[in-house]
């Protein structure tokens, strides 16, 4: 797990991904994390 800090300190800033580059970056990072966690879980579940 990694803690990502962004210069934008507003709650829910990721909702502004269409015009805030930091928000888009946060969304992409979350997607990569979820994909990696899901792949790991699928590997364990399929045994």
mmCIF file as gemmi writes it, N, C-alpha and C atoms, coordinates in Angstrom:
data_model
loop_
_atom_site.group_PDB
_atom_site.id
_atom_site.type_symbol
_atom_site.label_atom_id
_atom_site.label_alt_id
_atom_site.label_comp_id
_atom_site.label_asym_id
_atom_site.label_entity_id
_atom_site.label_seq_id
_atom_site.pdbx_PDB_ins_code
_atom_site.Cartn_x
_atom_site.Cartn_y
_atom_site.Cartn_z
_atom_site.occupancy
_atom_site.B_iso_or_equiv
_atom_site.pdbx_formal_charge
_atom_site.auth_seq_id
_atom_site.auth_asym_id
_atom_site.pdbx_PDB_model_num
ATOM 1 N N . UNK Axp A 1 ? 0.849 -1.169 0 1 0 ? 1 A 1
ATOM 2 C CA . UNK Axp A 1 ? 0 0 0 1 0 ? 1 A 1
ATOM 3 C C . UNK Axp A 1 ? 0.897 1.235 0 1 0 ? 1 A 1
ATOM 4 N N . UNK Axp A 2 ? 0.456 2.238 -0.706 1 0 ? 2 A 1
ATOM 5 C CA . UNK Axp A 2 ? 1.213 3.481 -0.812 1 0 ? 2 A 1
ATOM 6 C C . UNK Axp A 2 ? 0.305 4.655 -0.483 1 0 ? 2 A 1
ATOM 7 N N . UNK Axp A 3 ? 0.841 5.58 0.282 1 0 ? 3 A 1
ATOM 8 C CA . UNK Axp A 3 ? 0.114 6.812 0.577 1 0 ? 3 A 1
ATOM 9 C C . UNK Axp A 3 ? 0.483 7.839 -0.479 1 0 ? 3 A 1
ATOM 10 N N . UNK Axp A 4 ? -0.504 8.304 -1.215 1 0 ? 4 A 1
ATOM 11 C CA . UNK Axp A 4 ? -0.29 9.321 -2.245 1 0 ? 4 A 1
ATOM 12 C C . UNK Axp A 4 ? -0.814 10.654 -1.715 1 0 ? 4 A 1
ATOM 13 N N . UNK Axp A 5 ? 0.026 11.661 -1.722 1 0 ? 5 A 1
ATOM 14 C CA . UNK Axp A 5 ? -0.379 12.998 -1.29 1 0 ? 5 A 1
ATOM 15 C C . UNK Axp A 5 ? -0.437 13.91 -2.497 1 0 ? 5 A 1
ATOM 16 N N . UNK Axp A 6 ? -1.477 14.704 -2.574 1 0 ? 6 A 1
ATOM 17 C CA . UNK Axp A 6 ? -1.674 15.628 -3.683 1 0 ? 6 A 1
ATOM 18 C C . UNK Axp A 6 ? -1.76 17.045 -3.14 1 0 ? 6 A 1
ATOM 19 N N . UNK Axp A 7 ? -1.318 18.031 -3.907 1 0 ? 7 A 1
ATOM 20 C CA . UNK Axp A 7 ? -1.319 19.41 -3.427 1 0 ? 7 A 1
ATOM 21 C C . UNK Axp A 7 ? -2.729 19.988 -3.246 1 0 ? 7 A 1
ATOM 22 N N . UNK Axp A 8 ? -3.701 19.351 -3.807 1 0 ? 8 A 1
ATOM 23 C CA . UNK Axp A 8 ? -5.087 19.807 -3.68 1 0 ? 8 A 1
ATOM 24 C C . UNK Axp A 8 ? -5.653 19.172 -2.411 1 0 ? 8 A 1
ATOM 25 N N . UNK Axp A 9 ? -6.067 19.983 -1.479 1 0 ? 9 A 1
ATOM 26 C CA . UNK Axp A 9 ? -6.486 19.459 -0.183 1 0 ? 9 A 1
ATOM 27 C C . UNK Axp A 9 ? -7.99 19.551 0.026 1 0 ? 9 A 1
ATOM 28 N N . UNK Axp A 10 ? -8.744 19.38 -1 1 0 ? 10 A 1
ATOM 29 C CA . UNK Axp A 10 ? -10.195 19.464 -0.891 1 0 ? 10 A 1
ATOM 30 C C . UNK Axp A 10 ? -10.791 18.063 -0.852 1 0 ? 10 A 1
ATOM 31 N N . UNK Axp A 11 ? -11.74 17.842 -0.006 1 0 ? 11 A 1
ATOM 32 C CA . UNK Axp A 11 ? -12.397 16.543 0.092 1 0 ? 11 A 1
ATOM 33 C C . UNK Axp A 11 ? -13.157 16.264 -1.204 1 0 ? 11 A 1
ATOM 34 N N . UNK Axp A 12 ? -12.937 15.097 -1.759 1 0 ? 12 A 1
ATOM 35 C CA . UNK Axp A 12 ? -13.636 14.724 -2.984 1 0 ? 12 A 1
ATOM 36 C C . UNK Axp A 12 ? -13.09 15.389 -4.241 1 0 ? 12 A 1
ATOM 37 N N . UNK Axp A 13 ? -11.835 15.845 -4.203 1 0 ? 13 A 1
ATOM 38 C CA . UNK Axp A 13 ? -11.277 16.542 -5.369 1 0 ? 13 A 1
ATOM 39 C C . UNK Axp A 13 ? -11.232 15.663 -6.607 1 0 ? 13 A 1
ATOM 40 N N . UNK Axp A 14 ? -11.249 14.349 -6.426 1 0 ? 14 A 1
ATOM 41 C CA . UNK Axp A 14 ? -11.213 13.439 -7.573 1 0 ? 14 A 1
ATOM 42 C C . UNK Axp A 14 ? -12.459 13.558 -8.444 1 0 ? 14 A 1
ATOM 43 N N . UNK Axp A 15 ? -13.486 14.176 -7.935 1 0 ? 15 A 1
ATOM 44 C CA . UNK Axp A 15 ? -14.701 14.396 -8.724 1 0 ? 15 A 1
ATOM 45 C C . UNK Axp A 15 ? -14.482 15.402 -9.855 1 0 ? 15 A 1
ATOM 46 N N . UNK Axp A 16 ? -13.385 16.141 -9.78 1 0 ? 16 A 1
ATOM 47 C CA . UNK Axp A 16 ? -13.103 17.176 -10.771 1 0 ? 16 A 1
ATOM 48 C C . UNK Axp A 16 ? -12.053 16.721 -11.778 1 0 ? 16 A 1
ATOM 49 N N . UNK Axp A 17 ? -12.005 15.429 -12.049 1 0 ? 17 A 1
ATOM 50 C CA . UNK Axp A 17 ? -11.017 14.857 -12.953 1 0 ? 17 A 1
ATOM 51 C C . UNK Axp A 17 ? -11.068 15.396 -14.366 1 0 ? 17 A 1
ATOM 52 N N . UNK Axp A 18 ? -12.213 15.926 -14.769 1 0 ? 18 A 1
ATOM 53 C CA . UNK Axp A 18 ? -12.323 16.429 -16.14 1 0 ? 18 A 1
ATOM 54 C C . UNK Axp A 18 ? -11.524 17.708 -16.362 1 0 ? 18 A 1
ATOM 55 N N . UNK Axp A 19 ? -11.214 18.459 -15.291 1 0 ? 19 A 1
ATOM 56 C CA . UNK Axp A 19 ? -10.461 19.696 -15.486 1 0 ? 19 A 1
ATOM 57 C C . UNK Axp A 19 ? -9.359 19.923 -14.46 1 0 ? 19 A 1
ATOM 58 N N . UNK Axp A 20 ? -9.137 18.973 -13.57 1 0 ? 20 A 1
ATOM 59 C CA . UNK Axp A 20 ? -8.082 19.099 -12.574 1 0 ? 20 A 1
ATOM 60 C C . UNK Axp A 20 ? -7.097 17.942 -12.765 1 0 ? 20 A 1
ATOM 61 N N . UNK Axp A 21 ? -5.911 18.218 -13.304 1 0 ? 21 A 1
ATOM 62 C CA . UNK Axp A 21 ? -4.973 17.139 -13.617 1 0 ? 21 A 1
ATOM 63 C C . UNK Axp A 21 ? -4.648 16.245 -12.417 1 0 ? 21 A 1
ATOM 64 N N . UNK Axp A 22 ? -4.522 16.83 -11.234 1 0 ? 22 A 1
ATOM 65 C CA . UNK Axp A 22 ? -4.221 16.039 -10.042 1 0 ? 22 A 1
ATOM 66 C C . UNK Axp A 22 ? -5.347 15.057 -9.735 1 0 ? 22 A 1
ATOM 67 N N . UNK Axp A 23 ? -6.572 15.47 -9.992 1 0 ? 23 A 1
ATOM 68 C CA . UNK Axp A 23 ? -7.715 14.595 -9.762 1 0 ? 23 A 1
ATOM 69 C C . UNK Axp A 23 ? -7.698 13.429 -10.736 1 0 ? 23 A 1
ATOM 70 N N . UNK Axp A 24 ? -7.398 13.695 -11.986 1 0 ? 24 A 1
ATOM 71 C CA . UNK Axp A 24 ? -7.321 12.626 -12.978 1 0 ? 24 A 1
ATOM 72 C C . UNK Axp A 24 ? -6.212 11.649 -12.614 1 0 ? 24 A 1
ATOM 73 N N . UNK Axp A 25 ? -5.089 12.163 -12.147 1 0 ? 25 A 1
ATOM 74 C CA . UNK Axp A 25 ? -3.975 11.315 -11.725 1 0 ? 25 A 1
ATOM 75 C C . UNK Axp A 25 ? -4.399 10.427 -10.554 1 0 ? 25 A 1
ATOM 76 N N . UNK Axp A 26 ? -5.14 10.974 -9.618 1 0 ? 26 A 1
ATOM 77 C CA . UNK Axp A 26 ? -5.612 10.198 -8.468 1 0 ? 26 A 1
ATOM 78 C C . UNK Axp A 26 ? -6.569 9.095 -8.91 1 0 ? 26 A 1
ATOM 79 N N . UNK Axp A 27 ? -7.441 9.389 -9.847 1 0 ? 27 A 1
ATOM 80 C CA . UNK Axp A 27 ? -8.378 8.392 -10.362 1 0 ? 27 A 1
ATOM 81 C C . UNK Axp A 27 ? -7.62 7.259 -11.048 1 0 ? 27 A 1
ATOM 82 N N . UNK Axp A 28 ? -6.631 7.606 -11.853 1 0 ? 28 A 1
ATOM 83 C CA . UNK Axp A 28 ? -5.844 6.588 -12.546 1 0 ? 28 A 1
ATOM 84 C C . UNK Axp A 28 ? -5.057 5.73 -11.568 1 0 ? 28 A 1
ATOM 85 N N . UNK Axp A 29 ? -4.508 6.355 -10.523 1 0 ? 29 A 1
ATOM 86 C CA . UNK Axp A 29 ? -3.758 5.611 -9.508 1 0 ? 29 A 1
ATOM 87 C C . UNK Axp A 29 ? -4.696 4.655 -8.763 1 0 ? 29 A 1
ATOM 88 N N . UNK Axp A 30 ? -5.884 5.098 -8.435 1 0 ? 30 A 1
ATOM 89 C CA . UNK Axp A 30 ? -6.862 4.233 -7.761 1 0 ? 30 A 1
ATOM 90 C C . UNK Axp A 30 ? -7.247 3.061 -8.659 1 0 ? 30 A 1
ATOM 91 N N . UNK Axp A 31 ? -7.411 3.325 -9.942 1 0 ? 31 A 1
ATOM 92 C CA . UNK Axp A 31 ? -7.757 2.26 -10.886 1 0 ? 31 A 1
ATOM 93 C C . UNK Axp A 31 ? -6.643 1.222 -10.97 1 0 ? 31 A 1
ATOM 94 N N . UNK Axp A 32 ? -5.393 1.675 -10.985 1 0 ? 32 A 1
ATOM 95 C CA . UNK Axp A 32 ? -4.267 0.734 -11.017 1 0 ? 32 A 1
ATOM 96 C C . UNK Axp A 32 ? -4.229 -0.11 -9.745 1 0 ? 32 A 1
ATOM 97 N N . UNK Axp A 33 ? -4.468 0.516 -8.599 1 0 ? 33 A 1
ATOM 98 C CA . UNK Axp A 33 ? -4.478 -0.206 -7.33 1 0 ? 33 A 1
ATOM 99 C C . UNK Axp A 33 ? -5.578 -1.27 -7.32 1 0 ? 33 A 1
ATOM 100 N N . UNK Axp A 34 ? -6.77 -0.897 -7.738 1 0 ? 34 A 1
ATOM 101 C CA . UNK Axp A 34 ? -7.899 -1.834 -7.757 1 0 ? 34 A 1
ATOM 102 C C . UNK Axp A 34 ? -7.628 -2.984 -8.721 1 0 ? 34 A 1
ATOM 103 N N . UNK Axp A 35 ? -7.073 -2.667 -9.885 1 0 ? 35 A 1
ATOM 104 C CA . UNK Axp A 35 ? -6.764 -3.716 -10.86 1 0 ? 35 A 1
ATOM 105 C C . UNK Axp A 35 ? -5.735 -4.687 -10.293 1 0 ? 35 A 1
ATOM 106 N N . UNK Axp A 36 ? -4.712 -4.181 -9.651 1 0 ? 36 A 1
ATOM 107 C CA . UNK Axp A 36 ? -3.679 -5.043 -9.073 1 0 ? 36 A 1
ATOM 108 C C . UNK Axp A 36 ? -4.254 -5.88 -7.936 1 0 ? 36 A 1
ATOM 109 N N . UNK Axp A 37 ? -5.064 -5.281 -7.08 1 0 ? 37 A 1
ATOM 110 C CA . UNK Axp A 37 ? -5.655 -6.016 -5.966 1 0 ? 37 A 1
ATOM 111 C C . UNK Axp A 37 ? -6.626 -7.076 -6.469 1 0 ? 37 A 1
ATOM 112 N N . UNK Axp A 38 ? -7.365 -6.764 -7.503 1 0 ? 38 A 1
ATOM 113 C CA . UNK Axp A 38 ? -8.313 -7.72 -8.071 1 0 ? 38 A 1
ATOM 114 C C . UNK Axp A 38 ? -7.588 -8.879 -8.726 1 0 ? 38 A 1
ATOM 115 N N . UNK Axp A 39 ? -6.517 -8.581 -9.444 1 0 ? 39 A 1
ATOM 116 C CA . UNK Axp A 39 ? -5.719 -9.645 -10.067 1 0 ? 39 A 1
ATOM 117 C C . UNK Axp A 39 ? -5.143 -10.561 -9 1 0 ? 39 A 1
ATOM 118 N N . UNK Axp A 40 ? -4.629 -9.989 -7.919 1 0 ? 40 A 1
ATOM 119 C CA . UNK Axp A 40 ? -4.089 -10.798 -6.837 1 0 ? 40 A 1
ATOM 120 C C . UNK Axp A 40 ? -5.17 -11.671 -6.218 1 0 ? 40 A 1
ATOM 121 N N . UNK Axp A 41 ? -6.341 -11.1 -5.986 1 0 ? 41 A 1
ATOM 122 C CA . UNK Axp A 41 ? -7.447 -11.86 -5.39 1 0 ? 41 A 1
ATOM 123 C C . UNK Axp A 41 ? -7.905 -12.966 -6.326 1 0 ? 41 A 1
ATOM 124 N N . UNK Axp A 42 ? -8.004 -12.663 -7.613 1 0 ? 42 A 1
ATOM 125 C CA . UNK Axp A 42 ? -8.433 -13.681 -8.574 1 0 ? 42 A 1
ATOM 126 C C . UNK Axp A 42 ? -7.439 -14.835 -8.63 1 0 ? 42 A 1
ATOM 127 N N . UNK Axp A 43 ? -6.15 -14.541 -8.52 1 0 ? 43 A 1
ATOM 128 C CA . UNK Axp A 43 ? -5.144 -15.591 -8.528 1 0 ? 43 A 1
ATOM 129 C C . UNK Axp A 43 ? -5.291 -16.488 -7.31 1 0 ? 43 A 1
ATOM 130 N N . UNK Axp A 44 ? -5.57 -15.902 -6.157 1 0 ? 44 A 1
ATOM 131 C CA . UNK Axp A 44 ? -5.747 -16.689 -4.927 1 0 ? 44 A 1
ATOM 132 C C . UNK Axp A 44 ? -7.05 -17.491 -5 1 0 ? 44 A 1
ATOM 133 N N . UNK Axp A 45 ? -8.109 -16.854 -5.459 1 0 ? 45 A 1
ATOM 134 C CA . UNK Axp A 45 ? -9.427 -17.501 -5.498 1 0 ? 45 A 1
ATOM 135 C C . UNK Axp A 45 ? -9.462 -18.659 -6.482 1 0 ? 45 A 1
ATOM 136 N N . UNK Axp A 46 ? -8.722 -18.533 -7.588 1 0 ? 46 A 1
ATOM 137 C CA . UNK Axp A 46 ? -8.767 -19.601 -8.595 1 0 ? 46 A 1
ATOM 138 C C . UNK Axp A 46 ? -7.794 -20.729 -8.253 1 0 ? 46 A 1
ATOM 139 N N . UNK Axp A 47 ? -6.931 -20.472 -7.275 1 0 ? 47 A 1
ATOM 140 C CA . UNK Axp A 47 ? -6.05 -21.431 -6.676 1 0 ? 47 A 1
ATOM 141 C C . UNK Axp A 47 ? -5.257 -22.308 -7.493 1 0 ? 47 A 1
